[in-house]
Amino acid sequence: MANQIVISRIQNRRGIKENLPQPLLPGEFALTVDTGELWIGTDPAQPPFGVRTYGTGGGDISAAESIVDTQIVSAKFTPALDASEFASLLLYLTNTPTPAVVLDDTDILWDEASSVLIAADTSVDVANTISNILTAITNSGVGTLDAVTYNQLGAINDPSVDPTTTDAFDLTDGDFLFGIAGSNSIQGSNAAALINKIHGAFLVTTLSNLQVTTSGIGVGSSTFRDMVVVDVDPGYTWAATGTATADSITDALTWVGGTNINIDIDSAADAIRISSTTESDPDILYTGGAVPDEYTLTGSTVAFANITGLLFDITESDVIFIEYSGNIAGAAAGANNYTMAGQLQIVGNTLVGAGTASLNDTQVEVRDAGLVGAIAFEALYVAGDIQLRYTNTFADNVRLRVIRRRWMSF
């Protein structure tokens, strides 16, 4: 009899990252098809116990903490609940429970055995305290409550500041590790599943799930992933385009006007180099909602007055350019039509005297022949800041619009 050769195909778990099991079984593989990542389940009996967030808030540790800082009631029933009992508990807690906690389906998770996890989030409703939720569970009359634990993953510290912390902060890619004091891997897994359910997205994974680090879209080449562009100067807009690899000439990042624009890439592996910049359209028309910042210069202001909002920290910028325009009457007909424009060139220095600031104004104007008045500006050094001030000797208020550019001279 001839030897038979049997060829078998083994397929592992696969699906979108949001549906990644929390946790995978020990040694079980899973492919997240939307991100191209490979995961493997570790031994749930081994620490660390907790969860990991992924690039939350563009690497902002406080934003990451806000996601996992909800208290979670873990109620254990003996004997375990069945599907009909959990359905009854869910119906009671999400309708008219006593006390009147405010919960919906996304706040409650059943592990299909003995544990029910409930988010005790008083920011949703002040009634959602731990004690109220426990009382509501008891008043439901469902099952026998055996034990209760509380998970709160927040109150983290940055080990670079406090190396004694039991939590971890990953400086490499903006991800954060949160420990659960006195927990086990099951609690960490359940907490991760509930957090993802509350937010309706894959934000957290149990530390029992280990990502195979050589996997993921863009491995071997830098890519644009989570780009955060922050323009701290109001009045400007930006747009980001391009999703190919960073060494592709098709990628571009563009913005319209402005300074102090920060570009953050979510990990060192995905860093990009900006080799050149171009001004594709120097003719910028500000219309509608894209007009420059606007202020009112009150009429008959003879003594110099501060312009609220135009106060500059000299440790951030000691050189300031302000392009401005001023107008009386707008487009209305009358005898008080006035339009001016100019550029204010401002410099300051904390070491000159007790600190000083100087201003040059290139103002030009057109006005009705009989209109009397003028606008003047000055820059004043005050306790580490440069304050822009004005006088308006017209009887009418003047609408001031400005565009600012500023930097340090050293």
C-alpha positions in Angstrom: 0.0 0.0 0.0 1.4 3.3 -1.0 2.2 5.9 1.7 -0.5 8.6 2.0 0.5 12.2 2.4 -2.1 14.3 4.3 -1.7 18.1 4.1 -3.7 20.1 6.6 -4.3 23.8 6.7 -4.3 25.6 10.1 -6.1 28.9 10.3 -5.9 31.2 13.4 -8.2 33.7 14.8 -8.7 36.8 12.6 -10.9 39.9 12.7 -10.8 43.6 13.3 -8.8 44.9 16.3 -11.9 46.1 18.1 -13.0 42.5 18.5 -9.7 41.1 19.7 -10.6 38.7 22.6 -9.7 39.9 26.1 -7.7 37.7 26.7 -6.6 35.2 24.1 -6.0 31.7 25.4 -2.3 30.9 26.3 -0.4 30.3 23.1 -3.4 31.3 20.9 -2.6 33.5 17.8 -4.9 36.2 16.4 -4.5 38.4 13.4 -6.1 41.9 13.4 -6.8 42.3 9.8 -7.5 46.1 9.9 -4.1 46.9 11.4 -2.0 43.9 10.2 -0.9 43.0 13.7 -0.2 39.6 15.1 -1.1 38.8 18.8 -0.5 35.8 21.0 -2.0 35.0 24.4 0.4 34.6 27.3 0.1 32.7 30.5 -2.7 34.4 32.5 -1.2 33.3 35.8 2.0 35.4 35.2 2.2 39.1 35.9 2.1 41.9 34.9 -1.6 42.4 35.5 -3.2 45.4 33.9 -4.0 47.0 30.6 -2.3 48.9 27.8 -3.6 51.9 25.9 -2.5 52.6 22.3 -1.2 56.1 21.4 -4.1 57.6 23.3 -4.5 61.3 23.0 -1.5 61.5 20.7 0.8 60.4 23.5 -0.8 62.5 26.2 -0.6 60.7 29.5 -3.5 62.6 31.1 -5.7 61.7 28.1 -4.8 58.1 28.4 -5.5 58.1 32.1 -8.9 59.7 31.6 -9.9 56.6 29.6 -9.1 54.0 32.2 -9.8 56.1 35.4 -13.4 54.9 35.7 -14.2 52.8 38.8 -15.4 49.4 37.8 -17.6 47.2 40.1 -16.8 43.6 39.6 -19.7 41.6 41.1 -19.3 37.9 41.5 -22.3 35.6 41.8 -22.4 32.1 43.4 -23.7 30.1 41.7 -22.8 31.6 38.3 -25.5 33.4 36.4 -27.1 31.9 33.3 -28.1 33.9 30.2 -31.7 34.5 31.3 -30.6 35.7 34.8 -28.1 38.1 33.3 -30.8 39.4 30.9 -33.1 40.1 33.9 -30.3 41.9 35.7 -29.4 44.0 32.6 -33.1 44.9 32.1 -33.5 46.0 35.7 -30.3 48.1 35.9 -30.9 49.9 32.6 -34.6 50.8 33.2 -35.9 51.9 36.6 -33.6 50.6 39.2 -33.6 51.5 42.9 -31.5 53.6 43.7 -31.9 55.5 40.4 -28.5 54.8 38.8 -28.2 55.8 35.1 -26.7 52.9 33.1 -27.0 51.5 29.6 -25.9 48.3 27.9 -22.4 49.7 27.2 -21.8 50.2 31.0 -22.4 46.5 31.9 -20.4 43.4 30.9 -21.0 39.8 31.7 -18.2 37.2 31.4 -20.8 34.6 30.7 -20.0 33.0 34.0 -20.0 34.3 37.5 -18.8 38.0 37.1 -20.7 41.1 36.0 -18.7 44.3 35.6 -20.4 47.7 35.8 -18.9 51.1 35.3 -19.4 53.3 38.3 -18.9 56.6 36.5 -20.3 59.6 38.5 -19.4 61.9 35.6 -22.3 60.3 33.7 -24.7 60.8 36.6 -24.0 61.6 40.3 -26.1 58.6 41.3 -23.6 56.2 39.8 -21.7 55.6 43.0 -20.3 52.2 44.0 -22.7 51.9 46.9 -25.8 52.8 44.8 -24.8 50.2 42.1 -24.3 47.5 44.7 -27.7 48.3 46.2 -29.4 48.2 42.8 -27.8 44.8 42.1 -29.2 43.5 45.4 -32.6 45.0 44.8 -32.8 43.3 41.4 -33.4 40.0 43.1 -31.2 38.2 40.6 -28.8 35.6 41.8 -26.7 35.6 44.9 -24.0 38.2 45.2 -20.9 36.4 46.6 -18.1 39.0 46.4 -17.3 42.4 45.1 -14.0 44.0 44.0 -13.2 47.4 42.6 -10.9 48.2 39.7 -9.5 51.7 39.2 -6.6 51.8 36.8 -5.9 55.5 37.0 -3.8 57.6 39.4 -0.7 56.7 37.4 2.8 58.2 37.6 5.6 58.7 35.1 8.5 56.4 36.2 10.9 59.0 34.9 9.6 61.2 37.7 8.6 58.6 40.3 10.5 55.4 39.7 8.7 53.6 42.5 5.4 53.6 40.7 3.8 50.2 40.0 2.5 51.5 36.7 4.5 52.0 33.6 4.9 54.7 31.0 6.2 53.8 27.6 8.2 56.6 26.1 8.8 54.9 22.8 5.4 55.1 21.0 3.0 57.0 23.2 1.4 53.9 24.6 0.7 53.6 28.3 0.7 50.6 30.7 -1.6 50.7 33.6 -1.4 48.3 36.6 -4.3 47.2 38.7 -3.3 47.0 42.3 -4.1 43.6 43.9 -5.6 42.4 40.7 -5.2 39.3 38.6 -5.1 38.8 34.8 -8.8 38.0 34.7 -9.7 41.3 36.3 -7.4 43.1 33.9 -8.9 41.3 30.9 -12.5 42.1 32.0 -11.6 45.7 32.7 -10.1 46.1 29.2 -13.2 44.5 27.6 -15.5 46.9 29.5 -13.5 50.0 28.8 -13.5 49.1 25.0 -17.3 48.5 25.2 -17.9 51.8 26.9 -15.9 53.8 24.3 -17.0 51.6 21.4 -13.5 51.3 20.1 -10.3 49.3 20.7 -8.5 51.6 23.1 -7.2 49.1 25.6 -5.9 45.6 25.7 -5.1 43.3 28.6 -1.4 42.7 29.2 -2.2 39.0 28.8 -2.3 39.7 25.1 1.1 40.2 23.7 1.6 41.8 20.3 4.3 40.3 18.1 6.3 43.5 17.5 7.5 42.7 14.0 3.9 42.8 12.8 1.7 45.7 11.8 1.0 47.9 8.8 4.1 49.7 7.7 6.7 47.4 9.4 10.0 48.0 7.7 9.1 51.4 6.4 8.0 54.7 8.0 4.4 55.6 7.5 2.0 58.4 8.3 -0.2 57.0 11.1 -1.8 59.2 13.8 -0.8 62.7 12.9 -1.7 65.5 15.3 -1.2 69.0 13.9 -1.7 71.7 16.5 -1.9 75.4 15.5 -1.7 77.5 18.6 -2.3 80.7 16.7 -6.1 81.1 16.2 -7.4 82.1 12.8 -5.5 79.6 10.8 -6.6 76.3 9.3 -4.6 73.2 8.3 -5.1 70.0 6.2 -3.2 66.8 6.2 -3.0 64.5 3.1 -1.2 61.3 2.2 -1.2 57.8 3.7 1.5 56.1 1.7 5.0 55.4 3.1 6.9 58.5 4.3 9.6 58.0 1.6 6.9 58.3 -1.1 6.9 61.6 -3.0 3.0 61.5 -2.9 2.9 62.3 0.8 2.3 65.9 1.8 1.4 67.9 4.9 0.0 71.3 4.2 -1.3 74.2 6.2 -2.7 77.6 5.4 -0.8 80.4 7.1 0.2 80.4 10.7 3.2 79.8 12.9 3.9 77.6 16.0 2.5 74.5 14.2 3.6 71.3 15.9 3.6 68.0 14.1 3.7 64.8 16.3 4.2 61.3 14.9 3.0 58.5 17.1 6.2 56.6 17.4 9.9 56.9 16.7 9.7 54.1 14.2 7.2 56.2 12.2 9.3 59.4 12.2 9.5 61.4 9.0 11.9 64.0 7.7 10.6 67.2 6.3 13.2 67.9 3.6 11.7 71.1 2.1 8.7 73.4 2.4 7.0 75.4 -0.3 4.4 78.1 -0.3 1.9 76.8 -2.8 -0.5 79.8 -2.7 0.9 83.1 -1.4 -2.4 84.8 -2.1 -4.5 84.0 0.9 -8.1 85.4 1.0 -9.6 85.5 4.4 -13.4 85.3 4.1 -16.4 84.2 6.1 -15.3 82.1 9.1 -11.6 82.3 8.2 -11.2 86.0 9.0 -8.3 87.0 11.3 -8.7 87.5 15.0 -10.9 90.5 15.8 -10.9 93.1 18.7 -12.7 96.3 19.4 -10.8 99.6 20.0 -13.3 101.6 22.1 -13.9 105.2 20.9 -12.7 108.2 22.8 -9.9 106.2 24.6 -7.4 108.9 25.1 -5.1 107.2 27.5 -3.4 103.9 26.4 -5.5 100.9 27.2 -4.6 97.2 27.1 -5.9 95.0 24.2 -7.2 91.9 26.0 -5.9 88.8 24.2 -2.7 90.5 22.9 -0.5 89.8 25.8 2.7 87.7 24.9 5.0 85.7 27.2 8.5 87.0 26.5 9.9 83.6 27.3 8.0 82.2 24.3 8.6 85.1 21.9 10.7 88.3 22.1 10.1 89.1 18.4 6.5 89.7 17.4 5.0 90.8 14.0 1.3 91.8 13.9 -0.3 92.6 10.6 -3.5 94.5 11.2 -6.4 96.4 9.8 -8.9 98.8 11.3 -12.3 100.0 10.2 -15.2 102.4 11.1 -18.6 102.1 9.6 -18.0 98.9 7.6 -19.8 99.1 4.2 -22.5 101.6 5.5 -22.7 105.0 3.8 -22.1 108.0 5.9 -19.5 110.7 6.9 -17.4 108.5 9.2 -15.8 106.0 6.8 -12.3 105.0 7.8 -9.9 102.1 6.9 -6.4 101.6 8.0 -3.8 98.9 7.8 -0.2 98.3 8.9 2.3 96.1 10.5 3.5 96.3 14.1 7.1 95.2 14.6 7.7 94.5 18.3 10.8 93.5 20.2 11.4 92.9 23.9 14.3 92.1 26.2 14.2 91.2 29.9 17.9 92.2 30.3 17.6 95.8 29.0 17.0 97.9 32.1 14.3 96.3 34.2 12.9 94.8 31.0 11.7 96.7 28.0 9.7 96.5 24.8 9.8 98.7 21.7 7.3 99.0 18.8 7.4 100.3 15.2 4.2 100.9 13.2 3.9 101.1 9.4 0.3 102.4 9.5 -1.5 103.7 6.3 -5.1 104.9 6.1 -7.9 106.4 4.1 -10.8 108.4 5.6 -13.6 110.8 5.0 -12.3 114.4 4.8 -14.2 115.6 7.8 -13.5 112.7 10.1 -11.4 113.5 13.2 -9.3 111.1 15.2 -6.4 108.7 15.1 -5.3 105.2 16.3 -1.9 104.7 18.0 -0.3 101.6 19.5 2.5 101.0 22.1 4.2 97.9 23.4 4.7 97.7 27.2 6.9 95.3 29.1 5.0 94.1 32.2 6.3 91.4 34.6 7.7 89.1 31.9 5.1 89.8 29.3 4.7 92.2 26.3 1.3 93.9 26.4 0.0 95.6 23.3 -1.9 98.8 24.1 -3.9 101.4 22.1 -5.4 104.9 22.0 -8.5 105.7 19.9 -9.3 109.4 19.6 -12.2 108.8 17.2 -15.7 109.1 18.7 -16.6 105.7 17.1 -15.3 102.2 18.0 -12.8 100.8 15.6 -12.9 97.1 14.5 -9.3 95.8 14.7 -8.3 92.6 12.9 -4.9 91.0 13.3 -2.6 88.2 12.2 0.3 87.4 14.5 3.8 85.9 13.8 6.3 85.5 16.7 9.4 83.7 17.7 12.5 83.9 20.0 15.5 85.8 18.6 18.0 83.3 20.2 
